[in-house]
Amino acid sequence: MKQLALDIGLTTGPTLEGYFAGPNEAALRHLQLWLGSAGQANLHSPVPTYLWGESGSGKSHLLQSVGAALSAQGSRVGWLHADMHEPPEFDENWVAVLMDDVERYNAVQQHAAFNWFVNAQSLQRGVVAAGLLPPADLPLREDLRTRLGWGHVFALQVLTEAERRAVLRQAADARGLMLSDDVLNFMLHRFSRDLGSLMELLVQLDGFALQTQRAITIPLIRAMLENE
């Protein structure tokens, strides 16, 4: 059997609607308000927002959801992540800049991030960033670190296993699916703790079960993985 992946077969992009907030409700509501209503699509606060928390807390899900929502509004955004080795110059057509995994930025990326930040602030554009650590502990140049921490800062928490189990059960019931305790245990213990990834896994399982005309069982999950 293939090694179990953390995030497999994502068929749809992350959305704010698809994020089960749990203890992170304040961060979700803040981003929803920041994005604004359809009639105020371009009214995004220039005060920066920084999301931090351990892996599986949903930082990247929220950041990607913001990017997708802005794109759906017809807006352009700048995106900087730790795997982007040659960041582009700041574009004045961007309505916001998004920065992920900031604790991993090298010197070149930190220089670009600071430049983007300064330009975004001078032009009243939004900044939303995410990282593993709180601002004070980020191993970044001081001028960038302090800017990331002066606005809205939200510490995200990973959902408990009981919360993830309840959400998966509810989502399965809504689809008319029967998930045994053994299947839920397998999903929760062998895959990513990120709820968005687990929900995408459930969607993929639903489709594979329909295609094969089989109930969702652990052997079905293994069969699906072998077909990846």
N, C-alpha and C positions, 0 to 999 in steps of 0.2 A: 504494500500500500504506500502511496506517496506520503511524504511528510505533511502533516496537517498545517495548512497555512493559517496565518492570523486573519487575513482579510482576503477572501477568495470571491471571484466572480461578481464583483460589484456591478450591478446592472443599472443602478441609478445613482446620481450624485447626492451628497449630503444636503439636507434642507433643515431650516430651523424647525419646521413643523415635524420633522422626523426625529428631532432630538428630545429624548425623554429627560427632562431637567432634574427631577428629584431634588436633591439638596442644592442644585445649581440654578434654581429658578430665577434668582436675581440677575445672573449673567445673561440668561436667555431673554428675559424681559427687557433688559438694558439694550441688547442688540436689536430686538424687535422695534423698540422705540427709536433707536439710532437710525435704522433703515428708513423709518417713516412710512406713511401711508402712500398709496399710489398717487394721490394728488400732491404729495410733497416729496417726490422721489429724489430731489436733489438737495434737500435740506438735511445734510448729515453734519452733526456736530464735529467741529475740528478738535475738540478735546480728545486726546488719545485714549484708547482702551487697551489694557493688557490683561490677558488671560493666562493663568499659570496653574499647573497641577501635574500629577504623575501620569505616566502613560495609561491610557484607558479612560481618562476623565472627560474626553470629548473636546479637547482644545482644537485639534485640527478639524474635527467635524464642524464646529461652530465657525471657524475661520473660513473654511471652504463654503459653508452655507452662506455666509455674508458675501463672499465673492460671487457665488451663483445668483444670489438675489440682486446684487448690483448689476450683473450682466443682464439679467432678465428685465431690469429697468432701462436697459439700453446704455448703461454707463460703462466706462473703461476703468480698470483698476491696475495698479502696479502690484506685482506679487514677488516676494523675495523669500526663498527658503534656503536651508543650509546646503542643498545639493546644487544650487545655482552658482557655478564657479565664475561666471562673467556677468554680473548684474548690469542691466541696461541703465542708461541715464534716466533721470526723472523726466516724466512726460507731463507737460502742463494740461493735457487732456484727461489725465486721470482724476477721478473724483475722490479716490481714496487709495491708500497703500496698505497692503496686508503683508505681515511678516511672520513666518512660522519657524519654530525651532531656533529661536534667537540665541539660545545658550551655546549653539554649535557654530555660530558665525566666525569665520576666520577674519584676518585683518582687512582683506579686500571687501568682504561682505559687510563688515562693520562700518567701513568708510562709506559704502553705498547706502547702508541703512541710515546713517547719520545725515547724509546728503538728502535722501528722500524725505526724512523727517523734517529737516529744516525747510525744504521747499514746500512740503505739504502744509506746514504750519503758516508759512508766509502767505500761501494762497488760500488759506482756510479750507484745506482738504482733510478728510478723515484719515486716521491711522488706527489700525487694529492689529495687535501683535499677540503672539503666544509663545510660551516657553515652559520649560520644565521647572524652573526655579522662580522664587519671588524676585522682584527687581533688585533688592539689596544684595542678593547672592549671585547675580548674573556675572559671569567672567567676561565682561565686556569693557570697552573703553568707557571712562567715567561720563563723558558728555552724552553718550548714547544710553547708558544704563539709567542715568537720572531722568532723561526724557521719557523713557519707557515707563518710569514709575510715577510721574507727576500727575497723571490723569486718573481715569477710572481703572482700578485694579481689582480683579476677581480671582479668588483662589477656588479652583474647581476640585470637586471631590469625585472619586470613582464610586459608582453606585454599588451598593452591597449586593451580594449574591442573591439574597431574598428579593431585592428590588428588581434585579435583572430577570430573575425567574418569573416574577409576577407580570412584568411587561411582556415577556415572550409568551407566556400562557395566554394573556389577554389578546395579543396580536394573533396567535394561532387560533383562538376561539373565533375571532372576527373573520378569519379566513375559512372557518369550518374544518380546521385541522385538529387531529388528535395527537398530542405530544405526550408520550408516557414520561414518567419520572426518570426512567433510564436515559431516554433521549435528551431530556432537558439537562440532566447531569453531564452527559457526554458533550453537549454543546457548550455548557458553561465552563467545563474543566479542560476542554481540548482546543478551544478557540479563543480569540481575542476577548478581553474583558470589555472592550468598547461596545456599547449597546448598538450603535449604528451598524457596526460590522455584523453583530449577531442578528439584527433585523434583516440585513441584506442576505445573510445566510438562510434565514427562514424563508424569504421570498424565493431564493434559488431552490431550496428544498421543495417548496410548494410546486414550482414548475417542473422539477425533475420527477416528483411523485406523480403528477398528472401525466407526464410524458410516458412514464413506465407503468402507470396504473398500479402502483404499489403504495402501501401505507408508509408513513415516515417512521423508519426504524434506524437503529445504528448501522446495520448492514446496508441500508439504502444510502446513508450518509457516506459510508466508505465507497460504495459503488459510484456515487456522484463524484467524489474526489478522484477516483481512478480514471474518470472520464474527462477530467480537467485538462 
